[in-house]
Amino acid sequence: MHNKVGLKCLGRGAHSEQVPSVYIFTKEKVATPYDLAGMRVTGGVFFNPVPEAMGMSVLDMPLGDMYTALERGMFDAVAQPLTTAVLYRLHEQVKYMIDHPLFVVNVFAIANLDKWNSLPEHLQKLVQDVVIEMEPVCAAEFDKMTEGDLETVSDAGIETIEFSLSDAKWYEDLAYRVKWEDLTKANSELAARLRPIIEK
């Protein structure tokens, strides 16, 4: 699959079940996911179809501008991975975090295929061995980072929101359905190949 576009996938740099899952942070408390409808949210292109399907009003903007936009009341909510939210201090401008993270975005080590093929076999093996060795190390480090970020959010007084079991299922099912639809529109062949593997 990667070879078709001139890439060599060497391995994953992070594959923790927690990293870097997307959370929706809000200024106002919500009791159910249906309460998100009508809220103004900023996030990112990858995630936008999900809040749109929930009835939220979505507006893209550069990540570096989100803090000021939240501070000035342009948005009621922000959707970001936990680590990104803490790194950009977005948690300082919200009061609640919906504690139902969505998706796990893998971080991959990828090389240009032509450059990879130009390396001697012993160097290819060295690089591949190092990537394999680093996978569990990176996962453990990301877990530590996530724990620290959760502590930062808690210390800032952010209240976590947990939906009922039925509401949480609706929220998560909608998110994954919408993203599969989004991927299918973008590349139906790729979606058809990936879905059976991922949903095993």
N, C-alpha and C positions, 0 to 999 in steps of 0.2 A: 504493500500500500504506500509506504513512504518512498520506496524506490522510484515509483512512477513520477514523483515530483522532485527527484534529485536529492533526497534526504536519506540519512542513515540514523535510525533511532538507536541510541546507545543504551538507554535505560531511563529509569525514573529518579528524579532528585528528591521527590517528596510524594509519599502515597499514604500518609496517615489518614485515618477515617475522619479526622477533625479539620484537616487543612486543605485548602483555605475556604471552608464552607461559608456561604453567603447568609448573612443575617439581615433582617429588616429592623432598623432602629427607628423609633417614633418619638415625637414630642408629647403626644397625648396617649393615654392608656386605651388599649382596645381589649375587648373581652373575647371576640371571635375574629377569625380572618375576614369575615364579611364586613367588619367595621373599617377595614382598610379602604374600602371603596370610596372614591371621592378625594382621598388624600393626595397631596402633591409630593412626589418622590423623585429623587435623583439617584442614579446608580451607575449603570454601564450597559453598553450595547449587548453584552453576553446575557445579562439578566433581564433586560427591559421587557421582553415579551411576557414574563411572569407577572409582575405588578400590573401590567396593562390588562392581562386576563382577569385580574382580581378587581378591576374597575378603578385602579389608581391612575392619576394623571402623571405621566412620565415626561421628564425633561432632562436631556443630556447636558452635561457641562464638564469641563476639565476637572479632574480630581482635586487639583490644587485650589480650585475656587469653591469647593463644596462647603468648607468650614464657614466662609464668609456668607455664603448664600443661606445656610442654615441659621447663622447668627442674625441675619437681617430678616428672617421670616419668609424667605422665598419658598421654602419647602416645609412639609410637615413630617417628612421621613427621609431616610437615606438607606440604600441597600448596598452593602459592601461586605467583603470578607472581614472577619473579626480583626485580623492582623492589620489590614489596611485602615480600618476605622480607627484603631488605636494609634497607628503610625501617623495619621493625619489629624489626630485629636478630634475626630468627628463626634466621639462619644461625649465630648464636653458640651455639645449643643443639643443633645437629646436627653430623654428621661427614661426611656424604656427600650428593651431589646427582646424581640420575639425569639424565644429559646427553642426554635425549630429550624436549625441550620439546613440549608438546601444545597445539594450538590457537593461533590468532592472534585476539585480541579487538580489534576495531576501536573506536576512539574517535570518536564522531560529534558534529558540531555540529547541534543540533536546535532549532527554534523553534516556538512555539505558532502554529498555522496562522492563526487569526483575527488575532493580532497582526501576523503577517507580511503578511497581506493588507491590513492597515490602513496599512502603510507606503507612501509614494509610490514610484513605479517607480524613480526615480533612487537612492533609499536602498536598495531591494532589490538593485539592480545593484551598488552599492558594497559591501554586505555579502557578496554572492555572490562578487564579484571578490576580496575580501580572503581569504575562506575558501579559494578556489582557489589564491591566491598562497601561503597559509600551509601548505597540505598538504605539499609537499616539505620545507619548513623544519622542520615539526614531526616529520616522519619522520626527518630527519637528526639532530635533537636527541634523539629517543628512541633512535636507534642509539648516539649518544655515551653516553647514560645507561646503556644496556645494557652497553656495553663497560666503563664504570666499575664497574657492579655485579658483572660477572664478575670484574674485578680484585679487588674487595673480598672476594668469596667465596674467591677463590684465596689472597689474602693471609691470610685467616683460617684457612687450612689445610684447607679443605673439599676432599675428594677426589671427583673426578667419576667416575661409573660409566657405562660404555658397554656395552650389551648386544651380543650377536652379531647379525649381520644378520637371521637368522630370528627371534630373540627380539624385536628392535627392531620388526620388521614386525608381529609378533603384538601387541605392546604398543600400537603406534600404531593398527593396524586396529581393535583392541578399543575403544580410546578413541573413535574417530570413529563406529564402529557404535553404541556405547552412547549417544552424544550425539544422533545422528540419531533413534534410538528414543525418547529422552527428549523431543526437540522434537516428534516426530510425535504422541506421547501428549498433549502440551500443546496443539498446534495442527497438526492433520494437513494442513489446507489450506495453511498457510504453509510447512510442511516440503516439501510436494509442489511448491510454486512455487520455493523456494529451492534445493533440492538440484540440479536440472539446471544452474542458473546457477553454483553454487559448484564443482561437480565437473566443469566443462567441461575 
